[in-house]
Amino acid sequence: MAFIQYLTFDNVAVPRPDSYEVQLSDVEADSGGETEAGTTQRDIVRTGVAEIPVSFSVSPSWMKRLTAFKNKASISVKYYDPETASVKTTEMFIDGFKAKLVQDTSYGGLWSVGFTLKEF
């Protein structure tokens, strides 16, 4: 049985995540808001903007690779979209990068790495 490749950064397949969630939101214009009658008016500029909170359990070498992706201004991301059950490609950046040592081993440890991918 083949596993789904959830994430690919700049054509590099990353390890299977421990947690993976796709959050889609709308971008509203400043002209929206509440009217005098008390109803809400939404002026949507863009729909389906993706944010993906993700975490991994990785080796030190993969932690270094993920840190290198974090330092880039933007990365090309292919992600599995559960809404359409297909792979989408977009430009994203990494926000809120955290790395934590889970277990010290003779190979340099097992690391828990978490961050949020945000679409431009």
C-alpha positions in Angstrom: 0.0 0.0 0.0 1.4 3.4 -1.0 1.2 6.3 1.3 0.1 9.8 0.3 2.9 12.3 -0.1 1.4 15.1 2.0 4.1 17.8 1.5 6.8 18.6 -1.0 9.0 21.7 -0.6 10.8 23.0 -3.7 10.5 19.5 -5.3 11.9 17.8 -2.2 9.6 15.2 -0.6 9.5 15.8 3.1 8.9 13.0 5.7 5.3 12.0 6.7 4.0 14.5 9.3 2.9 13.5 12.7 0.1 16.1 12.4 -1.3 17.8 9.3 -4.3 20.1 9.0 -5.4 22.2 6.0 -7.2 25.4 7.0 -8.8 27.4 4.2 -9.9 31.0 4.8 -11.2 34.0 2.9 -9.5 37.4 2.5 -11.9 40.2 3.0 -11.6 43.8 1.7 -11.6 46.7 4.2 -14.9 47.9 2.7 -16.8 45.0 4.4 -18.2 45.2 7.9 -21.5 45.9 9.6 -24.1 48.1 8.0 -26.3 50.6 9.8 -29.1 48.1 9.7 -26.9 45.7 11.7 -26.3 43.2 8.9 -22.8 41.9 8.0 -21.5 42.8 4.5 -18.5 40.8 3.3 -16.4 41.9 0.3 -14.3 38.8 -0.4 -11.1 39.5 -2.3 -9.8 35.9 -2.4 -11.2 32.6 -1.3 -9.5 29.4 -0.2 -6.2 30.8 1.2 -4.4 27.9 2.8 -2.7 27.7 6.2 -1.2 24.3 7.2 -0.1 23.7 10.8 2.2 20.7 10.7 4.6 18.8 13.0 7.2 16.1 12.4 9.4 13.7 14.3 12.7 13.9 12.5 16.4 13.1 12.6 19.0 15.9 13.0 19.7 16.0 9.3 16.0 16.5 8.5 15.7 19.2 11.2 18.6 21.0 9.4 16.8 20.7 6.1 13.5 22.0 7.5 15.4 24.9 9.1 16.9 25.8 5.7 13.4 25.9 4.2 12.3 28.2 7.1 15.1 30.6 6.2 13.8 31.1 2.6 11.5 34.0 1.8 9.2 31.7 -0.1 9.0 28.0 -1.0 7.1 26.2 -3.7 4.8 23.8 -1.8 2.8 20.8 -3.1 0.3 19.8 -0.5 -2.5 17.3 -0.3 -5.8 19.1 -0.1 -8.4 16.9 1.7 -11.2 19.1 0.4 -10.6 18.0 -3.2 -8.6 14.9 -2.5 -5.8 16.1 -4.9 -2.4 17.7 -4.7 -2.2 21.5 -5.1 0.9 23.7 -5.7 1.3 27.2 -4.3 3.9 29.6 -2.9 4.1 29.6 0.9 6.3 30.7 3.8 7.0 29.1 7.1 5.9 30.8 10.3 6.2 29.9 14.0 9.1 27.4 13.6 9.7 25.4 16.8 12.2 22.5 17.3 12.3 20.4 20.5 14.6 17.5 21.4 12.4 14.5 22.1 15.1 11.9 22.8 18.9 12.0 22.9 20.3 9.2 20.8 23.8 8.2 19.5 22.6 9.5 16.1 22.1 13.1 17.4 18.6 12.8 18.8 15.0 12.6 17.7 13.5 16.0 17.2 10.0 17.3 17.2 9.6 20.1 14.6 6.5 22.2 14.2 5.4 25.2 12.1 2.7 26.7 10.1 2.8 27.0 6.3 1.1 30.2 5.1 0.0 30.9 1.5 0.9 34.2 0.0 
